[in-house]
């Protein structure tokens, strides 16, 4: 390797040899932290991850400056265009603060994937890094087990709506699921079939017991470690095929599958089972292609039966909603996403703005929701044609890099994971959260290992400048966190009756981050309380001004309704 002239000391020599391992370890720690910080989707944990990614990028820049090797630059232009499309949606966003936050999340997700491509050079290093990352499932399982309360749930047994139809569908689905696994293990993975089949039999019995004696939502969202049970199921799904491959190589490794399978059992997202089967079909596609040529009729009949089972499952899922919560059906959320797109077809309602925009476009009776429960539809609704076009360009250029043979077992794992996770995200919340975004990007990046990707040597001076520029970007995302903390401090002061101190904190928050609508609304509430206690009419107008300023940053439907009622007498003045 080439070394930079003039740099000769033991520290640099040590770092030149060890820096890829240090950065890979940092990527593993990023997964662990995000998993233990509820998917790193709040300002506090996301900011820590932003800072950690910046530190890892600087470590990478130092290492590349020392060894002088080319820097791999796959998909740089499409990724920049996607970030630009996300940033462009800011100007018509229903929630500008959320749009800024989500744009930063996407930027740092791409940066983490960029680091993965550059520091993981072989299939062995890739499997080692991903396997170490998958161990983040263990603390999640421990937390899940600590929060589970089977006793109280057993008392609620069999209170599901349409119990008979749901149990019938569950029986069919689980039967198909375990029959497929049995077939794969007996016919394809013969060497470890005996031990694995015994373990699968135990899984099946436990699984059937959980489904028979408890409600579907055995865990409330508050008890689920990753905010929502679908997020946790999606995270577990990311590791299923990697752990499956390792278990098939050595039967003793089956124990490492237990956390993953336990989460999928307990969270019981029906669609995750379908996605596992779909991913296994991709994983064993060569085997199925050979069997399809030999037994076309049997495989066609099996495909038709599987399609009918999935259709039946979807029908039962939609029909189980009672009239009072009919709006919780995904169909209504998807209709709302379509309305948002047609309202703003070019730039959408702003990246991360779906929840705020939903009440304006809702269908059904549910007043609000956080996501569309379909990543593609939500992306189109939030970023419009420009965002969809940039995402399509990114996918197209990525596919061009994958031309050629499918490669080794690690590539099979990555393809199966990509297929299953993307399928899961079509009708579930999953990729909307920071953790699941960059974990999927890790698997997508792993498919580029050993392939020809654009790379070029970059002078150390330019590497230092790029790292310094990334560090300076903290001045743009840190205000989001600082402003949020000031608002929380203001609320605490207001609760203790220190209104003047609270007002100062809220104004400081706005001076740091003008997009913080919470600070505007808190000031509006303070001024309105002051007016009600006998303040002047000017105080009431100041309250309305703050409300209007807040609505420019976040178009809150319910506050807009209150504002319309409150400002009606002053329509001519406004």
DAHU-V321812 format. One record per pair of residues at least 24 apart in sequence whose C-alpha atoms are under 10 Angstrom apart, sorted by the first residue. I is the first residue (numbers start at 1). J is the second residue. Records with the same first field share a line. If there is no record, write none. Layout:
BEGIN
I->J, J
END
This chain:
BEGIN
1->66, 67, 68, 69
2->65, 66, 67, 68, 69
3->64, 65, 66, 67, 68, 69
4->64, 65, 66, 67, 68, 459, 460
5->66
7->66
8->66
12->62, 63, 66, 67
13->66, 67
15->59, 62, 63, 66, 67
16->62, 63, 64, 65, 66, 67
17->63, 66, 67
18->63
19->56, 59, 60, 62, 63, 64, 66, 119
20->59, 60, 63, 64, 115, 116, 118, 119, 120, 121
21->119, 120, 125, 129
22->56, 59, 60, 119
23->53, 55, 56, 57, 58, 59, 60, 63, 115, 116, 118, 119, 120
24->56, 115, 116, 118, 119, 120, 125, 126, 128, 129, 130
25->56, 129, 132, 133
26->52, 53, 55, 56, 59, 112
27->52, 53, 56, 112, 113, 115, 116, 119, 129, 130, 132, 133, 439, 442
28->129, 130, 131, 132, 133, 134, 135, 136
29->132, 133, 136
30->56, 112, 133, 435, 438, 439
31->130, 132, 133, 134, 135, 136, 435, 436, 438, 439
32->132, 133, 134, 135, 136, 137, 138, 139, 140, 435
33->136, 435
34->136, 226, 434, 435, 436
35->133, 136, 137, 139, 140, 225, 226, 232, 235, 434, 435, 436
36->136, 137, 139, 140, 143, 225, 226
37->225, 226, 227, 435
38->140, 224, 225, 226, 227, 228, 231, 232, 433, 434, 435
39->225, 226, 227, 228, 231, 232, 235, 433, 434, 435, 436, 437
40->105, 226, 433, 434, 435, 436
41->101, 102, 105, 226, 227, 432, 433, 434, 435
42->101, 433, 434, 481
43->101, 477, 478, 480, 481, 482, 484, 485
44->478, 480, 481, 482, 484, 485
45->481
46->101, 104, 105, 108, 434, 435, 481
47->101, 104, 105, 474, 477, 478, 480, 481
48->478
49->105, 108, 109, 434
50->104, 105, 107, 108, 109, 111, 112, 471, 474, 477, 478
51->108, 470, 471, 474, 477, 478
52->108
53->108, 109, 111, 112, 115, 470, 471
54->108, 111, 112, 467, 468, 470, 471, 472, 473, 474
55->467, 470, 471
56->111, 112, 115, 467
57->111, 112, 114, 115, 463, 466, 467, 470, 471
58->463, 464, 466, 467, 468, 470, 471
59->467
60->115, 118, 119, 463, 467
61->458, 460, 461, 462, 463, 464, 465, 466, 467, 468
62->460, 463, 464, 467
63->460, 463
64->118, 457, 458, 459, 460, 463
65->457, 458, 459, 460, 461, 462, 463, 464
66->460
67->460
68->457, 458, 459, 460
69->455, 456, 457, 458
70->118, 454, 455, 456, 457, 458, 459
71->114, 115, 117, 118, 119, 454, 455, 456, 457, 458, 463
72->114, 115, 117, 118, 119, 452, 453, 454, 455, 456, 457
73->114, 117, 118, 453, 454, 455, 456
74->114, 117, 118, 397, 398, 401, 445, 448, 452, 453, 454, 455
75->110, 114, 393, 394, 395, 397, 398, 401, 453, 454
76->110, 114, 394, 454
77->393, 394, 397
78->390, 391, 392, 393, 394, 395, 396, 397, 398
79->106, 107, 110, 111, 390, 391, 393, 394, 395
80->107, 110, 390, 394
81->386, 387, 389, 390, 391, 393, 394
82->106, 107, 383, 386, 387, 388, 389, 390, 391, 392, 393, 394
83->107, 110, 387, 390, 391
84->386, 387, 390
85->347, 350, 351, 383, 384, 385, 386, 387, 388, 389, 390, 391
86->347, 348, 350, 351, 352, 379, 382, 383, 384, 386, 387, 390
87->347, 350, 351, 383, 387
88->346, 347, 348, 350, 351, 383, 386, 387
89->344, 346, 347, 348, 349, 350, 351, 352, 353, 382, 383, 384, 386, 387
90->347, 348, 349, 350, 351, 352, 353, 382, 383, 553
91->347, 348, 349, 350, 553
92->344, 346, 347, 348, 349, 350, 351, 353, 382, 383, 552, 553
93->344, 347, 348, 349, 350, 351, 352, 353, 354, 356, 357, 382, 383, 552, 553, 554, 555
94->348, 349, 350, 351, 352, 353, 354, 355, 356, 357, 358, 382, 551, 552, 553, 554, 555, 556, 557
95->349, 350, 351, 352, 353, 354, 355, 356, 357, 515, 516, 517, 550, 551, 552, 553, 554, 555, 556
96->349, 350, 351, 352, 353, 514, 515, 516, 517, 552, 553, 554, 555
97->350, 351, 352, 353, 480, 513, 514, 515, 516, 517, 518, 553, 554
98->350, 351, 352, 353, 354, 355, 356, 480, 515, 516, 553, 554
99->349, 350, 351, 352, 353, 382
100->350, 351, 352, 476, 477, 480, 515
101->351, 352, 477, 480, 481
102->350, 351, 352, 353, 432, 433, 434
103->351, 352
104->473, 476, 477
105->433, 434, 435, 437, 438
106->433, 434, 437, 438
108->434, 438
109->434, 435, 436, 437, 438, 439, 440, 441, 442
110->437, 438, 441, 442, 445
111->438, 441
112->438, 439, 441, 442, 445
113->437, 438, 439, 440, 441, 442, 443, 444, 445, 446
114->441, 442, 445
115->442, 445
116->441, 442, 443, 445, 446, 449
117->442, 444, 445, 446, 447, 448, 449, 453
118->445, 449, 455
120->445, 446, 449, 450
121->446, 448, 449, 450
122->446, 449, 450
123->407, 408, 409, 410, 411, 446, 447, 449, 450
124->410
126->410, 442, 443, 445, 446, 447, 449
127->242, 246, 409, 410, 413, 446
129->442
130->239, 242, 243, 439, 442, 443, 446
131->239, 242, 243, 246, 256
133->239, 439
134->235, 236, 238, 239, 240, 242, 243, 256, 257, 259, 260, 439
135->239, 256, 259, 260
136->235, 236, 259
137->232, 235, 236, 239, 256, 257, 258, 259, 260, 262, 263
138->256, 258, 259, 260
139->225, 259
140->224, 225, 226, 232, 236, 259, 260, 263
141->225, 258, 259, 260, 262, 263
142->225, 259
143->223, 224, 225
144->219, 223, 224, 225, 226, 262, 263, 266, 267
145->223, 262, 263, 266
146->223
147->219, 220, 222, 223, 224, 225
148->218, 219, 220, 223, 224, 266
149->218, 219, 223
150->210, 213, 214, 218, 219
151->214
152->214, 218
153->213, 214, 215, 217, 218, 219
154->210, 212, 213, 214, 215, 218
155->213, 214, 215
156->213, 214, 215, 218
157->210, 211, 212, 213, 214, 215, 216
158->211, 212, 213, 214, 215, 216
159->213, 214, 215, 216
160->214, 215, 216, 320
161->319, 320, 321, 322
162->316, 319, 320, 321
163->320
165->312, 313, 316, 320
166->312, 313, 316, 317, 320
167->211, 212
168->313
169->270, 309, 310, 312, 313, 314, 316, 317
170->208, 211, 212, 270, 313
171->208, 211, 212
172->306, 309, 310, 312, 313
173->270, 273, 274, 306, 309, 310, 312, 313
174->204, 207, 208, 270, 273, 274
175->204
176->273, 274, 277, 305, 306, 309
177->204, 273, 274, 276, 277
178->203, 204, 277
180->277, 280, 281
181->277, 280
184->280, 281, 284, 287
185->248
187->287
188->284, 287, 288
189->248, 249
190->248
191->248, 249, 250, 251
192->247, 248, 249, 250, 251, 252
193->248, 251
194->251
195->251, 252, 254
196->247, 248, 251, 252, 254
199->254, 255, 258
203->258, 261, 262, 265
204->265
206->262, 265, 266
207->261, 262, 264, 265, 266, 268
208->265
210->265, 266, 268
211->265, 266, 268
216->266, 267, 268, 269, 270
217->266, 267, 268, 269
218->266, 267, 268
219->266, 267
224->267
226->433, 435
227->433
228->267, 429, 430
229->263, 264, 266, 267, 268, 269, 429, 430
230->264, 267, 268, 269, 271, 272, 373, 424, 425, 428, 429, 430
231->267, 425, 428, 429, 430, 431, 432, 433, 435, 436
232->260, 263, 264, 267, 269, 429, 430, 436
233->260, 261, 262, 263, 264, 265, 266, 267, 268, 269, 271, 272, 273, 424, 429, 430
234->263, 264, 269, 272, 275, 420, 421, 422, 424, 425, 428, 429, 430, 431, 436
235->260, 263, 264, 421, 430, 431, 435, 436, 437, 439, 440
236->260, 261, 262, 263, 264, 272, 421, 436
237->261, 263, 264, 272, 273, 275, 276, 279, 417, 418, 420, 421, 424
238->276, 413, 414, 416, 417, 418, 420, 421, 436, 439, 440, 443
239->413, 414, 417, 439, 440, 443
240->264, 276, 279, 280, 413, 416, 417, 420
241->276, 279, 280, 283, 410, 412, 413, 414, 415, 416, 417, 420
242->409, 410, 412, 413, 414, 416, 417
243->413
244->280, 413
245->283, 409, 410, 412, 413
269->424, 428
270->310, 313, 314, 317
271->310, 313, 314, 423, 424, 425, 427, 428
272->420, 421, 423, 424, 425, 428
273->420, 424
274->306, 309, 310, 420, 423, 424
275->416, 417, 419, 420, 421, 422, 423, 424, 425
276->416, 417, 419, 420, 421, 423, 424
277->416, 420
278->416, 417, 419, 420, 421, 423, 424
279->412, 413, 414, 415, 416, 417, 418, 419, 420, 421, 423
280->412, 413, 416, 417, 419, 420
281->416, 419, 420
282->412, 413, 415, 416, 417, 418, 419, 420
283->409, 411, 412, 413, 414, 415, 416, 417, 419
284->412, 416
285->412, 416
323->364, 365
324->364, 365, 366
325->364, 365, 366
326->363, 364, 365, 366
327->362, 363, 364, 365, 366, 367, 368, 369
328->363, 364, 365, 366, 367, 368, 369
329->363, 364, 366, 373
330->372, 373, 374, 427, 428
331->363, 364, 372, 373, 427
332->362, 363, 364, 365, 366, 372
333->358, 361, 362, 363, 364, 366, 368, 369, 371, 372, 373, 374, 377, 378
334->362, 363, 371, 372, 373, 374, 377, 378, 381, 427
335->361, 362, 363, 364, 372, 377
336->360, 361, 362, 363, 364, 372, 377, 378, 381
337->361, 362, 363, 371, 372, 373, 374, 377, 378, 379, 380, 381, 382
338->377, 378, 380, 381
339->363, 381
340->378, 380, 381, 382, 384
341->377, 378, 379, 380, 381, 382, 383, 384, 385
342->381, 384
343->381, 384
344->381, 382, 383, 384, 385
345->380, 381, 382, 383, 384, 385, 386
346->380, 381, 382, 383, 384, 385, 386, 387, 388
347->380, 381, 382, 383, 384, 385, 386, 387, 388
348->378, 379, 380, 381, 382, 383, 384, 385, 386, 387, 388
349->378, 379, 380, 381, 382, 383, 384
350->379, 380, 381, 382, 383, 384
351->378, 379, 380, 381, 382, 383, 384, 387
352->378, 379, 381, 382, 383, 432
353->378, 381, 382, 383, 554, 555
354->378, 379, 381, 382
355->556
356->554, 555, 556, 557, 558
357->381, 382, 554, 555, 556, 557
358->556, 557
359->556, 557, 558
360->555, 556, 557, 558
367->557, 558
368->557
370->429, 432
371->428, 429, 430, 432
372->426, 427, 428, 429, 432
373->425, 426, 427, 428, 429, 430, 431, 432
374->423, 424, 425, 426, 427, 428, 429, 430, 431, 432
375->422, 423, 424, 425, 426, 427, 428, 429, 430, 431, 432
376->422, 425, 426, 427, 431
377->426, 427
378->426, 432
379->432
398->444, 445, 447, 448
401->447, 448, 451, 452, 453, 454
402->447, 448, 451, 452, 453
403->451, 452
404->451
406->447
407->447, 449, 450, 451
408->447
410->443, 446, 447, 449
411->443, 444, 446, 447, 448, 449
412->447
413->443, 446, 447
414->440, 442, 443, 444, 445, 446, 447
415->443, 444, 446, 447
416->443
417->443, 444
418->443, 444
476->513
477->513
478->512, 513
479->509, 510, 511, 512, 513, 514, 516
480->509, 512, 513, 514, 515, 516
481->509, 512, 513
482->508, 509, 512, 513
483->507, 508, 509, 510, 511, 512, 513, 514, 515, 516, 518, 519
484->509, 510, 512, 513, 516, 518, 519
485->509
486->510, 512, 519
487->516, 518, 519, 520, 522
488->518, 519
490->519, 522, 523
491->519, 522
494->522, 526
499->523, 526, 527, 530
500->526
502->526
503->527
514->549, 550, 553
515->549, 550, 551, 552, 553, 554
516->549, 550, 553, 554
517->546, 547, 548, 549, 550, 551, 552, 553, 554, 555, 556
518->547, 550, 551, 553, 554
519->546, 547, 549, 550
520->544, 545, 546, 547, 548, 549, 550, 551, 553
521->545, 546, 547, 548, 549, 550, 551, 559
522->546, 547, 550
523->547, 550
524->548, 549, 550
540->566, 567
541->567, 570, 573, 574
544->570, 574
545->574
END
